[in-house]
Amino acid sequence: MSLNDEDLIKQARHAQQNAYAPYSQFKVGAAIVTEKGKVFTGCNVENSTFGATSCAERNAVYCAICAGAQDFTKIAIVTDSEEPVMPCGICRQVLYEFNPDIEIISVSTSGKTDRIHLSEILPKGFLLEKQR
């Protein structure tokens, strides 16, 4: 069974419900999918220090890495905003580590959707040579 974009967005919405955002009230959910169709979700988790806050996109990636997945093809992001929101700079760099051209689908509360590839919003991301 193939995962369509609406199913991926639905999983991101579900993750958004679990967001911990007592300071900003800006809840975000993310769902990232692998080449094999496996989906991992994440939500934002805020912290009083703000620096320790973790975005939904990174939490989805880290959940996937913990489960042994790294071959990401697409990520859906759902926010409580009227306009779609793209990943922050740190999240862009984390996504770049695994797929510089991953497709990003961002959906707003109003249902407006933006689709873009990471390489378009982070054209010269940073990568070290991997030592294996």
URQUI-V686912 format. One record per helix or strand of 2 or more residues. SS is the DSSP state (@ for helix, = for strand). FROM is the first residue (numbers start at 1). LEN is the number of residues. If there is no record, write none. Layout:
<<SS;FROM;LEN> <SS;FROM;LEN>>
This chain:
<<@;5;12> <=;28;7> <=;39;5> <@;56;11> <=;72;8> <@;89;10> <=;103;5> <=;113;5> <@;118;4>>
